[in-house]
């Protein structure tokens, strides 16, 4: 039996904030400070997180179109607040210049980037002129004990407009070189859909992930969702040593493997986990070292493509861009992005 491991940190999507005018900057600052305080940040550090969110939200309000901010909690060896900001604004053609204090332009996040870099422990920005900008920033509670990032897999969820809870949920675990990940789309929206999706991820957390494969995990979730609204569920296992992705799903959670720009869909069986799941079957697909695996609920249109310039970036950034470009506002949305995970010898 190989070594058992988990993702470098456990991420939880806490709150999405629409940034439509300058008044939203105060709302974002208060929400970020509140989350930092809940995670037991020192008061001075919590204030710094709030200041950074003021900068981010102010610039989204001034320059962006359809700007949004996601606040996430990260728990691992330490704790952190992660901020994901996305927009469909004009973008920036010179990020290095935009990072300099005092620079002002029509580009999203063009003002205050220098301050954000100083306050955050890690910042990643991707901006495409005419398309928009994605910013991912991490703020550690203790800057001497950074929360290690998972550089190979990330999941993001977003509730339907008007709801505060999301009926989609993600779970990711690394077991040696293998990555096992689950996405559940609870039937409908609101608290009952969220309860079904959370039961699915709780079932995955309780499973002996080193001993189960996708079909066993889907079967366990199907049994666990009995008595709930049920939902669509899919599990993918990335096994770089074998060069395959093993995929099993019930319902309309979509999966695809993107290799060298070619997108290959993965097959789920019809049905509803917790209600009807007659044929739980595993399928295998080639996995190359450069492959990217994407799973998403029907809160994203299936007509997405991956920007080649984003492919080397963090999976959180790629997932955020997919939510921005392919997300559907009248449905809950969930997406997982993963690459082959290799553990160095002796680790």
C-alpha positions in Angstrom: 0.0 0.0 0.0 1.4 3.4 -1.0 1.6 6.4 1.2 -1.6 8.1 2.2 -1.7 11.9 1.8 -4.2 14.7 1.7 -4.3 18.0 -0.2 -1.8 20.5 1.2 -4.7 22.4 2.7 -8.5 22.0 3.0 -10.2 24.8 1.2 -13.8 26.0 1.9 -15.6 28.5 -0.3 -17.1 30.9 2.2 -18.7 33.8 0.4 -19.1 35.3 -3.1 -19.5 39.1 -3.4 -20.7 41.0 -6.4 -18.7 44.2 -6.9 -20.9 46.6 -8.8 -20.1 50.0 -7.2 -17.7 51.6 -4.8 -20.0 50.9 -1.8 -19.1 47.2 -2.3 -15.6 47.9 -1.2 -16.7 48.4 2.4 -18.8 45.3 2.3 -15.8 43.3 1.0 -13.5 44.7 3.7 -15.9 43.8 6.5 -16.5 40.3 5.1 -12.8 39.6 4.7 -12.0 41.0 8.2 -14.8 38.9 9.7 -13.5 35.7 8.1 -9.9 36.4 9.2 -11.2 37.0 12.8 -13.1 33.7 12.6 -9.9 32.0 11.6 -8.2 33.5 14.7 -5.9 35.9 12.8 -4.1 38.4 14.9 -6.0 41.7 14.9 -3.3 43.5 12.9 -3.1 40.8 10.3 -6.9 40.7 10.0 -6.9 44.5 9.4 -4.3 44.0 6.6 -6.6 41.4 4.9 -9.4 44.0 5.1 -7.2 46.7 3.6 -6.2 44.4 0.7 -9.8 43.6 0.0 -10.6 47.3 -0.1 -8.0 47.8 -2.8 -9.2 44.8 -4.8 -12.9 45.7 -4.6 -12.3 49.4 -5.3 -10.5 48.7 -8.5 -13.1 46.1 -9.6 -15.8 48.8 -9.1 -13.9 51.5 -11.0 -12.6 49.5 -13.9 -14.3 46.1 -14.3 -17.4 44.7 -15.8 -19.2 41.9 -13.9 -16.6 41.9 -11.1 -16.8 39.3 -8.3 -14.8 38.3 -5.3 -14.7 34.9 -3.6 -13.5 34.6 0.0 -12.1 31.1 0.9 -10.7 29.6 4.1 -7.6 27.4 3.9 -6.8 25.1 6.8 -3.7 23.0 6.8 -0.6 23.2 9.0 -1.8 26.8 9.5 -4.7 28.9 8.4 -5.2 31.4 5.6 -7.7 33.5 3.8 -7.6 33.0 0.0 -9.2 35.7 -2.2 -10.2 35.0 -5.8 -11.2 38.1 -7.9 -12.6 37.7 -11.4 -13.9 40.2 -13.9 -14.8 40.6 -17.5 -13.2 44.0 -17.8 -10.7 45.4 -20.3 -7.8 43.5 -18.9 -4.2 44.7 -18.6 -1.5 44.5 -21.3 1.4 45.4 -19.0 1.1 43.7 -15.6 4.6 44.7 -14.5 3.8 48.4 -15.0 0.4 48.0 -13.3 2.1 46.6 -10.2 4.0 49.8 -9.6 2.5 52.1 -7.0 0.8 55.2 -8.4 0.1 53.6 -11.8 -3.4 54.3 -13.1 -5.1 53.0 -16.2 -8.3 51.6 -17.4 -7.1 48.1 -16.7 -8.8 46.2 -14.0 -6.9 46.2 -10.6 -4.5 48.7 -12.1 -4.3 50.8 -8.9 -3.2 49.2 -5.6 -1.5 46.1 -7.0 1.7 47.1 -5.2 -0.1 47.2 -1.9 -1.8 43.9 -2.5 1.5 42.2 -3.2 3.0 43.6 0.0 0.1 42.5 2.1 -0.4 39.1 0.7 1.8 36.0 1.1 1.2 34.9 -2.5 -0.4 36.6 -5.5 -1.0 35.3 -8.9 -2.6 37.4 -11.7 -3.6 36.6 -15.2 -5.0 39.3 -17.4 -6.0 39.1 -21.1 -6.8 42.4 -22.9 -10.4 42.4 -24.0 -11.3 39.4 -21.9 -10.6 40.2 -18.2 -8.5 39.5 -15.2 -8.2 36.8 -12.6 -6.4 37.4 -9.3 -5.7 34.8 -6.6 -4.1 36.0 -3.4 -3.4 34.2 -0.1 -3.1 35.8 3.3 -1.6 33.6 6.0 -2.6 34.1 9.6 1.0 33.7 10.7 3.4 34.9 8.0 6.2 32.8 9.5 4.1 29.6 8.9 2.7 29.7 5.4 -0.1 27.4 4.4 1.3 25.1 1.6 -0.7 25.4 -1.6 -1.9 22.5 -3.6 -0.3 23.2 -7.0 -2.0 20.4 -8.8 -5.8 20.4 -8.0 -8.4 22.9 -6.9 -12.2 23.1 -6.8 -14.5 26.2 -6.7 -18.2 26.5 -6.2 -20.6 29.4 -6.7 -24.3 29.5 -5.7 -27.1 30.5 -8.0 -27.8 34.3 -7.9 -29.9 35.1 -4.9 -28.7 32.2 -2.8 -26.1 32.2 0.0 -25.4 28.5 0.0 -24.3 26.4 -3.0 -25.8 23.0 -3.9 -22.5 21.9 -5.5 -19.6 20.6 -3.5 -16.0 19.4 -4.2 -13.6 17.0 -2.5 -10.0 16.4 -3.4 -7.4 14.0 -1.9 -3.9 12.9 -2.9 -2.8 9.4 -2.2 0.8 9.1 -3.1 0.9 10.0 -6.8 -2.8 9.4 -7.3 -5.4 12.2 -7.0 -9.0 11.3 -6.2 -11.6 13.9 -6.6 -15.4 14.1 -6.3 -17.9 16.7 -7.5 -21.6 16.5 -6.4 -24.4 18.6 -7.7 -27.3 18.4 -5.2 -30.7 18.3 -6.9 -32.2 21.8 -7.1 -30.9 24.7 -5.2 -30.7 26.1 -1.7 -30.1 24.5 1.7 -31.5 21.0 0.8 -29.4 20.7 -2.3 -26.4 21.9 -0.3 -27.1 19.3 2.4 -27.1 16.5 -0.2 -23.8 17.7 -1.7 -22.2 18.1 1.7 -23.3 14.5 2.7 -21.6 13.3 -0.5 -18.3 15.0 0.4 -18.5 13.8 4.0 -18.9 10.3 2.7 -15.8 10.7 0.6 -13.8 12.1 3.6 -14.8 9.1 5.7 -13.8 6.6 3.1 -10.5 4.7 3.0 -9.4 6.6 -0.1 -6.3 4.4 -0.3 -8.5 1.3 -0.8 -11.4 2.5 -2.9 -11.7 3.4 -6.6 -14.1 5.7 -8.3 -16.9 3.1 -8.7 -16.8 2.1 -5.1 -16.9 5.7 -3.9 -19.8 6.6 -6.2 -21.7 3.5 -4.9 -21.0 4.6 -1.3 -22.3 8.2 -2.1 -25.3 6.8 -3.8 -26.2 4.8 -0.7 -25.4 7.8 1.6 -27.7 10.2 -0.3 -30.8 7.9 0.2 -33.3 10.1 2.0 -31.9 13.3 0.7 -32.8 15.2 -2.5 -30.1 13.2 -4.2 -27.9 14.6 -6.9 -25.5 14.1 -9.7 -22.1 12.8 -8.6 -18.8 11.9 -10.3 -15.4 10.7 -9.2 -12.2 10.9 -11.1 -8.9 9.2 -10.2 -5.7 10.6 -11.8 -3.1 7.9 -11.8 0.1 9.3 -13.6 2.1 6.1 -12.9 -0.4 4.1 -15.0 -1.0 7.0 -17.4 -4.8 6.9 -17.0 -7.8 8.8 -15.6 -10.4 6.5 -14.1 -13.9 8.1 -14.1 -17.3 7.1 -12.8 -20.4 9.2 -12.6 -24.1 9.2 -12.2 -26.1 12.1 -13.6 -24.9 15.2 -15.4 -21.6 16.1 -13.8 -19.3 16.5 -16.8 -15.7 15.5 -17.1 -13.0 16.0 -19.7 -9.3 15.5 -20.3 -7.5 18.2 -22.1 -4.2 17.2 -23.7 -2.2 19.3 -26.2 -5.3 21.4 -26.8 -7.5 18.4 -27.5 -10.6 18.0 -25.2 -11.9 14.5 -24.7 -15.2 14.1 -22.8 -15.7 11.4 -20.1 -18.8 9.4 -19.7 -21.3 9.4 -16.8 -24.3 7.1 -16.5 -27.8 8.5 -16.4 -29.6 8.6 -13.1 -29.7 10.5 -9.7 -27.4 9.4 -6.9 -29.5 8.5 -3.9 -32.5 7.5 -6.1 -31.7 5.8 -9.4 -28.2 4.5 -10.2 -28.5 1.2 -11.9 -25.3 1.1 -13.8 -22.3 2.4 -11.9 -19.4 1.8 -14.3 -15.8 3.0 -14.5 -14.2 4.3 -17.7 -10.5 4.9 -18.3 -8.9 7.6 -20.4 -5.3 8.4 -21.3 -3.5 10.8 -19.0 -0.3 12.5 -20.2 2.1 14.4 -18.0 0.8 17.6 -19.6 -2.9 16.7 -19.4 -5.5 18.8 -17.5 -8.6 17.2 -16.1 -11.7 19.2 -15.6 -15.0 18.2 -13.9 -18.0 20.5 -13.6 -21.7 20.6 -12.9 -24.3 21.8 -15.3 -23.8 25.3 -13.8 -21.1 25.6 -16.5 -21.8 25.3 -20.2 -20.1 22.4 -21.8 -18.8 24.7 -24.6 -15.7 25.9 -22.7 -12.2 25.9 -23.9 -8.9 26.4 -21.9 -6.8 29.4 -22.8 -3.3 28.0 -23.6 -1.8 30.9 -21.7 -3.6 29.9 -18.5 -2.6 26.2 -18.7 0.7 26.6 -16.7 -1.0 28.7 -14.0 -2.4 27.5 -10.7 -5.5 25.2 -10.9 -7.4 27.7 -8.8 -6.8 30.4 -11.4 -7.8 28.1 -14.2 -11.0 27.1 -12.3 -11.9 30.7 -11.7 -11.4 31.6 -15.4 -13.7 28.7 -16.3 -16.4 29.9 -13.8 -16.1 33.4 -15.3 -16.2 32.4 -19.0 -18.6 29.4 -18.9 -20.5 29.8 -15.6 -24.3 30.1 -15.7 -25.8 32.6 -13.3 -29.2 30.9 -13.0 -27.7 27.7 -11.6 -25.3 26.6 -8.9 -21.9 26.0 -10.3 -19.0 23.8 -9.4 -15.7 23.0 -11.1 -12.5 21.1 -10.3 -9.3 21.4 -12.3 -6.4 19.0 -11.8 -3.1 18.0 -13.2 -1.0 14.8 -12.6 0.4 14.9 -9.1 3.9 13.4 -8.6 5.4 12.8 -5.2 9.2 13.2 -5.1 11.1 10.1 -4.0 11.8 10.1 -0.2 8.9 12.5 0.6 
